[in-house]
Amino acid sequence: MLEGKHIVLGITGSIAAYKIASLASMLKKQKADVTVIMTQNATNFINPITFESLTGNKCLVDTFDRNFKHNVEHVSLAKQTDVFLLAPASANVIAKAAHGLADDMLTTTLLACGCPKIIAPAMNTRMYHNPIVQDNLKTLQRYGMEVITPAAGYLACGDTGDGKMPEPELLFEYLLKALQPKDMNGVKVLVTAGPTMEKIDPVRYISNHSSGKMGYSIARAAMMRGAEVTLVTGRTGLPAPVGVRTVNVLSAADMAQAVKASAPDQDIIIKAAAVADYRPKHIADEKVKKKDSELSIELERTEDILSFLGAQKRPGQFLCGFSMETENMIENSREKLAKKNLDLIVANNLKEEGAGFGTDTNIVTFLSRDETIQLPILKKEEVAHRLLDHIMDHLTS
């Protein structure tokens, strides 16, 4: 995934420094070329040899280290760096970076780099909220650096509050985002995902097997490419994608309300959610008790959100739906495409191995009014990017 990319990890004196070993390992497994630079204080928390073993590159600490090739080390490194992550970032080094001070290998390289820079503050919660630190972070943002909001919880100093460095998995997401080409900058995208839940009584509900993986993959891919993304999602077990405005809903009616509120301003709407077609007509106030005889539940139609969007679609807005079938996939999907005034429909067959609910892969066919494109079995992340490629080609042609 990251083959050919050069990533610099800058580590300062913080107890959270040990977490970067996991991040370095993750990056190396994705074939990134990783260089670690440490402040002298950082070496008191984790040994540079750890990072040399994980990355296969020399860990840099001393600006005047004589064991180097015949070039200016911090300048040559800066020229080849694709993204610089400063994590954990102490209040001291944040202050230096904000005001252009360069008195060690880390700060001189950071100042020399013209690549995207990401800052992950980690410190005591009172230090983090100090107006001086907050002003320095705003200065870094003004200079185009991305500042990650710290996590909250129990801190090493014994206090509880925000100031914790995010986990390596989240830092990894930020690095991927920084490295992804931004062909969707300025584009507003609305994605729906997951199942809806229609209440029978306070205990029971009607739902489906949707995991939300396809919709979440689309939202994440669009965000990575620079889009402003809103994800309206039913209940899933998936973490909200980084950098995506996430709206959690339960029922089809909740989803309809959330979608209608956001839809008018969107450039692209992708309806990947598995919305219930029916709901109980009457919801019991108390738990329905088990009986010896059969139980019948009267159902009524839910609102067809996709039909509403098709009828209200403004000029220039791209509307994409999903169609999951078990038979006559192409015919049924083409009928849906025309009936609901869609620009594109993504069809798949639940009975095909590797497609459908809960899987990490999918087998889809893109259908428009004059085109049919069948894709092979792919990871859902790759399906998401292929879909966005197709939509962007349409919008820019």
C-alpha positions in Angstrom: 0.0 0.0 0.0 2.8 2.4 0.8 5.6 1.0 -1.4 7.9 3.8 -2.6 6.7 6.3 0.1 9.2 7.8 2.5 7.8 8.6 5.9 9.7 10.4 8.7 8.5 9.8 12.2 9.7 12.6 14.7 9.6 11.5 18.3 9.9 13.8 21.3 10.4 13.3 25.1 7.0 11.7 26.1 6.0 8.5 27.8 3.9 7.8 24.7 7.1 7.4 22.6 6.9 3.6 23.0 3.7 3.5 20.9 5.5 4.7 17.8 7.4 1.3 17.7 4.0 -0.3 16.7 3.4 2.4 14.1 6.9 2.0 12.6 6.2 -1.8 12.3 2.8 -1.2 10.7 4.3 1.2 8.1 7.2 -1.2 7.3 4.7 -4.1 6.7 3.1 -1.9 4.1 6.5 -1.5 2.4 7.0 2.2 3.4 10.6 3.5 3.7 10.6 4.8 7.3 13.1 7.0 9.0 12.9 7.9 12.7 14.3 11.1 14.2 14.4 11.4 18.0 15.1 14.3 20.3 17.8 13.5 23.0 15.0 13.5 25.6 13.0 10.9 23.6 15.9 8.4 23.9 15.3 8.3 27.7 11.9 6.6 27.0 12.8 4.2 24.2 16.1 3.2 22.7 16.9 4.2 19.1 18.1 0.6 18.4 14.4 -0.4 18.6 13.5 1.8 15.6 16.6 0.8 13.7 15.6 -2.9 14.1 12.1 -2.2 13.0 12.8 0.1 10.0 16.2 -1.0 8.7 17.3 2.6 8.7 19.6 4.5 11.0 17.7 6.4 13.8 18.8 10.0 13.8 19.4 11.9 17.0 22.5 14.0 16.7 22.7 16.8 14.1 26.5 16.5 14.2 26.8 12.8 14.0 29.9 12.0 11.9 28.6 8.6 10.8 26.7 9.8 7.7 27.0 10.0 3.9 28.7 13.1 2.4 25.6 15.3 2.3 23.8 17.6 4.6 21.7 15.0 6.4 18.7 17.0 7.4 18.4 18.7 4.0 18.8 15.5 1.9 16.3 13.7 4.2 13.8 16.5 3.8 14.0 16.4 0.0 12.9 12.8 -0.2 10.2 12.8 2.5 6.6 12.4 1.5 5.0 13.0 4.9 6.4 14.0 8.3 4.6 12.9 11.5 5.6 14.5 14.7 4.3 12.1 17.4 4.3 12.3 20.3 4.7 16.1 20.1 5.7 17.7 23.4 4.8 21.3 24.3 8.5 22.2 23.9 8.9 21.0 20.4 5.5 22.3 19.4 6.7 25.8 20.5 9.9 25.4 18.5 8.1 24.3 15.4 5.6 27.2 15.7 8.3 29.8 15.8 10.9 28.3 13.4 13.5 27.3 16.0 15.8 24.5 14.8 18.4 23.4 17.3 18.5 19.7 16.9 18.1 17.1 14.1 14.4 16.8 14.5 13.5 20.5 14.3 16.0 21.2 11.6 14.6 18.4 9.4 11.0 19.5 10.2 11.8 23.1 9.1 13.5 21.9 5.9 10.6 19.6 4.8 8.2 20.9 2.3 5.9 17.8 2.5 2.7 17.5 4.4 3.3 17.6 8.2 1.1 16.1 10.9 1.4 16.9 14.6 0.1 14.7 17.4 0.3 16.5 20.7 0.9 14.4 23.9 1.2 16.0 27.3 -0.5 16.7 30.7 -4.0 18.0 30.2 -3.3 21.3 31.9 -0.3 21.9 29.7 -2.4 21.0 26.6 -5.0 23.6 27.6 -2.5 26.3 28.4 -3.4 29.2 26.1 0.3 29.4 25.0 0.3 25.8 23.8 -3.1 26.3 22.1 -1.9 29.4 20.4 1.2 27.5 19.1 -1.0 24.7 17.8 -3.1 27.3 15.9 0.1 28.8 14.5 1.1 25.4 13.2 -2.4 24.9 11.6 -2.1 28.4 10.0 1.2 27.3 8.4 -0.7 24.3 6.9 0.2 21.5 9.3 -2.5 19.1 10.4 -2.9 18.9 14.2 -4.6 15.7 15.6 -6.9 16.2 18.5 -5.5 14.2 21.5 -7.4 11.4 23.0 -8.9 11.7 26.5 -8.4 9.4 29.5 -6.1 8.5 32.4 -2.7 10.1 31.8 0.7 8.8 32.9 1.0 11.7 35.4 -2.1 10.5 37.2 -4.5 13.2 35.9 -7.5 12.4 33.8 -8.4 14.4 30.7 -7.3 15.0 27.1 -3.7 15.0 26.2 -3.1 11.3 25.3 -1.5 10.6 22.0 -3.9 8.7 19.7 -3.3 5.0 19.2 -0.9 3.9 16.3 -3.9 2.7 14.2 -5.3 6.2 14.1 -2.0 7.8 13.3 -1.7 5.3 10.5 -5.0 6.5 9.1 -3.8 10.1 9.1 -0.6 9.1 7.3 -2.6 7.3 4.6 -4.8 10.4 4.2 -1.8 12.7 3.8 -0.4 10.4 1.1 -3.5 9.9 -1.0 -3.9 12.1 -4.1 -6.5 14.8 -3.5 -8.6 14.6 -6.7 -11.8 15.2 -4.7 -10.8 18.5 -2.9 -13.9 20.7 -2.5 -16.3 17.9 -3.4 -19.2 17.3 -0.9 -20.2 13.6 -0.6 -23.0 12.0 1.3 -22.8 8.3 2.0 -25.3 6.0 3.7 -24.3 2.7 5.3 -25.4 -0.2 7.4 -28.8 -1.6 8.3 -31.9 0.1 9.8 -33.7 -1.3 12.8 -37.5 -1.1 12.9 -39.0 -1.6 16.4 -41.6 -4.2 17.2 -41.7 -3.4 20.9 -39.2 -2.1 23.5 -37.2 -5.4 23.2 -37.5 -6.6 19.6 -36.9 -5.2 16.2 -36.8 -6.1 12.5 -33.4 -5.6 10.7 -31.1 -7.2 8.1 -27.6 -8.6 7.8 -25.8 -5.5 6.6 -22.4 -4.9 8.2 -21.9 -1.4 6.8 -18.5 -2.3 5.4 -19.2 -1.2 1.9 -20.6 2.2 2.8 -17.8 2.8 5.4 -15.2 1.9 2.8 -16.7 4.5 0.4 -16.9 7.2 3.0 -13.2 6.5 4.0 -12.0 6.5 0.4 -13.7 9.8 -0.4 -12.3 11.4 2.7 -8.8 10.1 1.9 -9.1 11.8 -1.6 -10.0 15.2 -0.1 -13.8 15.2 -0.1 -15.9 16.7 2.6 -17.8 13.6 3.6 -21.0 13.0 5.6 -21.8 9.4 6.6 -25.3 8.6 7.7 -25.1 5.2 9.2 -27.3 2.6 10.9 -25.9 0.6 13.9 -22.8 -1.3 13.0 -19.7 -2.6 14.9 -17.4 -0.4 12.8 -15.4 2.6 14.1 -16.3 5.9 12.5 -13.8 6.8 9.7 -11.3 9.5 10.6 -12.1 12.9 9.2 -15.7 12.0 8.3 -18.8 13.7 9.8 -20.8 10.7 11.0 -24.5 10.8 11.8 -25.8 7.8 13.7 -29.4 6.7 13.1 -31.6 3.6 13.9 -34.7 3.4 11.8 -35.5 4.1 8.2 -37.4 7.2 9.2 -34.3 8.4 11.1 -32.2 7.8 8.1 -34.6 9.6 5.8 -34.6 12.7 8.1 -30.8 12.8 8.3 -30.4 12.3 4.5 -33.0 15.0 3.6 -31.2 17.5 5.9 -27.8 17.0 4.2 -28.8 16.1 0.6 -29.4 19.6 -1.0 -25.8 20.7 -0.6 -24.1 17.5 -1.7 -22.3 17.1 -5.0 -22.4 13.3 -4.8 -24.8 11.1 -3.0 -24.1 7.3 -2.6 -26.9 5.3 -1.0 -25.1 2.1 0.2 -27.3 1.5 3.2 -29.6 -1.5 3.5 -32.8 0.3 4.4 -35.8 -1.7 5.6 -38.6 -1.7 3.0 -41.2 -2.4 5.7 -41.7 -1.6 9.4 -44.3 -2.7 12.0 -47.5 -0.6 11.6 -48.0 -0.5 15.3 -45.2 -0.5 17.9 -46.1 -2.1 21.2 -45.5 0.0 24.3 -44.7 -3.1 26.4 -42.9 -6.3 25.5 -45.2 -8.6 23.4 -45.6 -11.8 25.5 -45.1 -15.2 24.0 -48.2 -17.0 23.1 -49.0 -20.6 22.2 -50.6 -19.5 18.9 -48.8 -17.8 16.0 -48.0 -14.1 16.2 -48.8 -11.8 13.2 -47.3 -8.4 12.8 -48.9 -6.0 10.4 -46.3 -4.2 8.3 -46.3 -0.9 6.4 -44.0 0.5 3.7 -41.1 2.8 4.8 -40.3 5.9 2.8 -38.3 5.2 -0.3 -35.3 7.5 0.3 -33.7 6.9 -3.0 -36.9 7.7 -5.0 -37.2 11.0 -3.0 -33.6 11.9 -3.8 -34.1 11.1 -7.5 -37.2 13.3 -7.7 -35.4 16.2 -5.8 -32.0 15.9 -7.6 -30.6 19.2 -8.6 -28.7 19.8 -11.8 -25.1 18.7 -11.6 -25.7 16.4 -8.5 -24.7 12.8 -9.0 -26.9 10.2 -7.4 -25.7 6.6 -7.0 -27.7 3.7 -5.5 -26.9 0.1 -4.6 -28.9 -2.9 -5.7 -28.5 -6.3 -3.9 -30.3 -9.1 -5.7 -30.6 -12.8 -5.6 -31.9 -13.3 -9.2 -32.2 -11.3 -12.4 -29.6 -8.9 -11.1 -29.1 -6.8 -14.3 -32.7 -6.6 -15.2 -33.9 -5.7 -11.7 -31.1 -3.2 -11.2 -31.7 -1.5 -14.6 -35.4 -1.1 -13.7 -34.4 0.5 -10.4 -32.0 2.8 -12.2 -34.7 4.2 -14.5 -37.5 4.2 -12.0 -35.6 6.2 -9.3 -33.8 8.6 -11.7 -30.3 7.5 -10.8 -27.1 8.3 -12.5 -25.5 5.0 -11.5 -26.4 1.9 -9.7 -24.0 -0.6 -8.2 -25.4 -4.1 -8.4 -24.3 -7.3 -6.7 -25.7 -10.8 -6.2 -26.0 -12.0 -2.6 -25.6 -15.6 -3.8 -22.2 -15.1 -5.3 -19.3 -16.2 -3.1 -17.3 -13.2 -2.0 -20.1 -10.7 -2.4 -22.9 -9.4 -0.2 -23.3 -8.9 3.5 -20.5 -9.1 6.1 -17.7 -9.9 3.7 -14.4 -8.0 3.2 -14.8 -8.4 -0.6 -17.5 -7.7 -3.2 -18.3 -8.5 -6.8 -20.2 -5.6 -8.4 -21.4 -4.3 -11.7 -21.7 -0.6 -12.5 -24.9 0.2 -14.4 -25.7 3.5 -16.0 -28.1 4.4 -18.8 -25.7 3.5 -21.6 -22.9 1.5 -19.9 -22.3 -1.8 -18.0 -19.0 -2.3 -16.3 -18.5 -5.6 -14.4 -15.7 -5.8 -11.9 -13.9 -8.9 -10.6 -13.9 -9.9 -7.0 -12.1 -7.1 -5.1 -11.6 -5.9 -1.5 -14.3 -3.4 -0.6 -11.7 -0.7 -0.2 -10.7 -1.2 -3.9 -14.4 -1.3 -5.0 -14.9 2.0 -3.2 -12.0 3.7 -5.1 -13.1 2.2 -8.4 -16.6 3.6 -7.8 -15.2 7.1 -7.0 -12.9 6.9 -10.0 -16.0 6.2 -12.2 -18.1 9.0 -10.7 -15.3 11.6 -10.9 -14.6 10.7 -14.5 -18.3 11.3 -15.2 -18.3 14.7 -13.3 -15.2 16.0 -14.9 -15.9 14.8 -18.5 
